[in-house]
Amino acid sequence: MPNYQGVWSLSEQYQAQGGGNWPPNYVAPIGLFGGNSSGAGIDEVNISTTGNATDFGDMSTQRRIYGACGSATRCLFGGGRQGSTNYNTIDFVSFASSGNTSDFGDLTVARFTITASSNSTRGLWFCGYNISSTLSTIDYVTIASAGNATDFGNALSQRYWSGALASPTRAVNASSSSGTGSRSTDIEYVTIATTGNATFFGNLAATTYGVGGCSSATRGLFSGGQENPATNRIQYITIATTGNTTDFGDLTQAEGGPSSTSSNTRGLFSGYGNTTIDYVTIASTGNAVDFGDTTRSINDNDASSSVHGGLQ
C-alpha cells in the first residue's frame, strides 16, 4: 500500500503490478459481446488477458443483428430483429458495473443487419434492412447524453450486413449486401465530428458481406464474412489514408459473420455459430490465436469495448 503522502515504493509498485493493480487507477479493458437469437445475455471479457467470457447482464430484449458501439464508459446496442419484429431501440450499459441495459433512445428507423462504430463522443449506426427496403441511412447519437438518434447522412448506396470500425476522427464501413442480394467490396468513411454523406475509401480483397470490424487508433481490421462460402481472411487498412486492404492473416476458422471488438493493441473476433473467440495483435500481422470461449454459441450479435481505437 502507498504511504500517507500517496507515494509508492518500487517494491510496492512491483507487488501491485504483479497483482494487476498498477497503475493505481488501472481499469481493465472490457469487451462486451451482446445477446443474440438464442438469448439476451451479454458476455464480458478482459481484453488484456485470455480466458473464457463471463456473464455481464442482459439486453432489454432478445434480438439479433444489431450494431454495438461505445465510449470509455458506456456501451450502446442499437436496432436489431427478433421473430418478425424490427427494433429501433438503443440500449446502454456502463462498462464499470455489470447489470442489465437501460433505455437510451431510438434510432431514426427500425432496422436490422446494421453496424456501428464510435469515437469518445459520438456513436454512429450504418445502413440496415427493414424488410420492405434496404437503407443507406447513417444515424448518430451523443453517447454521454441519452436521447433519440439524429440523421447524419447517407452511405454510398443502400446496403446491409456490413462491418464498421473507427479512429478518433473517422468511422469506416466496409462490404455489404444490397437489396438484390449482390455483394460488395466497397469501403467508405465519414468524419465523425461533422455530418454528411460517406466518401469512398477503397476496396476489400473480395466481394463479401458480414465482415467483422475493429481497430486501433491507426489501423483497422476486417475479418471473416461470406465470400461464398465463409472465409477466414483478416485484412487491414490504415485509417488515416484511403486505399484497398492488405492481407493481415487468418482466423482460426472460417467465420461467416463474426462480431469484433478491440483495445488499441488487440483485436478480438467471436465466432458465428460457435463459442470461439480469436485474437490478434493489431500492430503486427499474422494469424489469430485462441483467446477463450463465450458463454454460449455466438450468432448474429455485435460487440464493443471501453478501449477501442476510436477512443485513443
N, C-alpha and C positions, 0 to 999 in steps of 0.2 A: 504494500500500500504506500501511497506518497506520504511525505511528511506534511505537517500542517500548512506549510507555505505552498503546497501543490507541486513540489519538486520531486521528480522520480530519480532514484539512483540507478546506475547501469544494471545492477543485479535485479532490481525491481522491474526494470524495463524488459530484461530478458525473460523473467518469470511471466510477466504479463503477455509478452509476445508469444511465448510457448503455449499459453492457455488461450490464445486467440483474442486477447483483450487489450492489445496495443495497436494503434494509439488509444488513449483513454476514451475518446468519443467514437471509437470504431463502431460502425453499424454494418452488419453482414449484408452483402449484396444479394438481395432477394429476387428470385424469379418466380412468377406465378403463372401456372397453366390453368386456364378456366375450364368450366364444365363443358359437356357435350350432349349428344343424343341419348347417352346412357345414364346421365346424372348431372346434377347441378354443382357437384363438388369442385372446389378449387384446390389444386396441388401447389405446394411450396417447395423450392429448393434453395440452398445456399450456393450461388454460382461459383464462389471461390474454392469450394471443396468438390468432392464427388460423393455420390451416395443416392439412395432412394428418396423420392419425394415424400412429404408428409402432408396431412390434411390441414388446410388453412381455414376453410369455411365453405359457404355455398353462395352461388349466384341467386338472384331473386327469382329467376325462372329457369327451368331446364330448357336450354336451347343450344343451337349449334351454328357454325359458320358465321360467327360474328367477328368484330375486329377489336383487338385489345391494344391499349397504349397507356402511357403514364408519365408522371413526373417522378422526382425522387421520393415523394411522399404518398402519392395516390396512384392506383391502378384503375383504369376505366375499361368497361366492356360494353360495346355498343352494337345494336342491331341483332340479327340472327333469326333463326326459324326453328320451330318445333311443331311437328304434325303439319297442319295446314295454316298455321298462324305465323305471319311475319311480324317481327318486332322492330319498333323504333326506340326501344328502351336503352338508356345508358345507365349502367350501374357503376358504383365505385366502392373500393375498399382502401383503407390506409395500410401501407406496407408494414408499418411498425406494430400493428396489432391485428392478430388473426381474428377472423369472425366473418359473418355474412355480409353481403353487399348492401349498400343503401342506394336509394334513388338519386340520380344526378340530374336527369332531364331527359329529353328526347332528341333523336335525330330528326332532320327535316323530312325524311321519307323512311317509312318502314321497309327494311330490305335485309337480305342475307347474302352469303358469299361476298362479304365485304371485308376490307382490310384496313388497318390503321397504323399510324406512326405519330411521333410527337417529339417536341423538344421540352424544355423545362416549363414552358409557359402554355403552349397550345397543343391540343390533340386534334388530329385530322383523320377522317374516315373517307375512303376512296370507293366510289362506284358501287356495284352490287346488282342484285336481281330481286325484283318484287313480284315474280310470277307473270305479271302482264307485260313487263318490259325490262330490258337491260338498261342500266343507268350510267351516266357519266358524272354524276353528282359528287362533289367534294364538300364535305361539311367540316366545321371546326368548332371547338369549344375552348374556353379559358379554363385550364384544369383546376386552378385554385378556387374557382367560384362555380358552384353548381348552377345549372340552368340549361335551357334548350340550345341545341346546335344552331349555327348560323351558316348560310351558304358561303363557301369560299371561292368557288369557281367550278370549272369542269375539266375532266380528263380529256385526253386527246380523242378518245372515242368511247362509245358505250361498251362497258366491259364488266366482267365479274370474275371472281376467283383469282385475284392477283396477290402479290406479296409486297409489303412495304417495309421501309426502314428509314432512318433519319440521322443526320448530323445536327448540330445545334442550329444550323441555318437552313438546310434543305431537307425536304421529305421526298423520297424516291419510291416510285411504284412500278412494279415490273410484271410482265406477262399477263395473260388473261384468256378468257374465252368470251366470244361475242354472243349475241342472242341467236345467231345462226349456228353456233357450235364451233366456229373456226377458232384456232389458237393463234397466239401472237408471240413475237419475240420482243415487242416494244418495251422500252424503259422510258419513263417520263419523270419529271420532277417539278416541284413548286418551291418557292421561297416562303418559309413558314411564317415569317413576320408580316408578310403582305397578304393580299388576297388577289386572286386572278386565276386564269386558266393554266393548265400544265404545259410544259415545254418538253420537246423531245430530248432524250438523254443519250440513247444508244440502243443496242440490241443484246438479248440473251444469246447463248450459243445455239439454241434450237427452239422451235415452236413448242410452247408448253403452256400449262395453266396449273395453278395450285402450288406455286413455289412458296417456300418459307423465307422470310426476310429478317435479317438482324444486322447490327453494325457496331463498330467503334465510332469515335467521333470523325474518323477519316476514311475508313474502309467499310463498304457494305458487302454482305454475303447473301446470295440467293441459293437455296438448297432444294433438292428434290423436285417434285412436280410430275405432272402427267405428260410424258412425251410419246405415249402410246407404244410401249407400256410405261409404267412409272420408272423414274430414273434415280440413281444415287449421286448424281452430279452436284458438286458445290462449285459455284463460280463467284467472282468478286469484281467490284468496281472501286475506283477512288471517287468518293462522293463529290469532292470539290471541283472535279473536272467532268467532262462528258466523254462518252465513248462506249464501246462494246465491252462486255465482260471478258475476264481472263479466267482460265481454269485454276481452281484452288486445290481440289482433291475430291474425295468421295465420302459419302455417308457410309456407315457400316452395313446398310442395306438400302435397297430402292424404297423410296417413300413418295407416294402419290400426292400427299398434301400435308407435309409436316408443319407443325406450329413451332415458331422460333422466337428466341429472345437472347439477350446478351448482357455482359458487362462491357467495359471498354477494352477488355483483353480477351474474353472468351465468348464464343458463340455456342448456343445450345439449340438442339433440334429434337423435338419429340416426335415419335413415330406415328404412323397412320394405321390404325387397326391393331396396334400392339402397345406395349408398355415401355418401349425403348427410349432412352434419352442419350443422344450423342453430344460430344463437344469437340471444338477445335480452338486453337489459339489464333485469334484474328490477324495479328500482325505477321504471322508466318503463313506458309502454305503447307498442305499435307492432308492426309486422310483423317477423318473423325475417329475418335475412340469412345468407348463406352463410359458414360457418366453414372448411370444408375437406371432406375425404373420409376415410372409414375405409379400411383396407387391403383389405377385401373387402365383398361385399354383406351388409348387416345384415338379420337375420331372426330374430325370437323370442329376442332376448337382453336383457340389462339392464346398467345402468351405475351407478357410484358415483364419489365423488371424495374427496380429502383435505381439502376446504374447503367442503363443502355447508352449507346453512342450519342443520342440526341441530347443528353443531359450534361455532357462534359464541358 
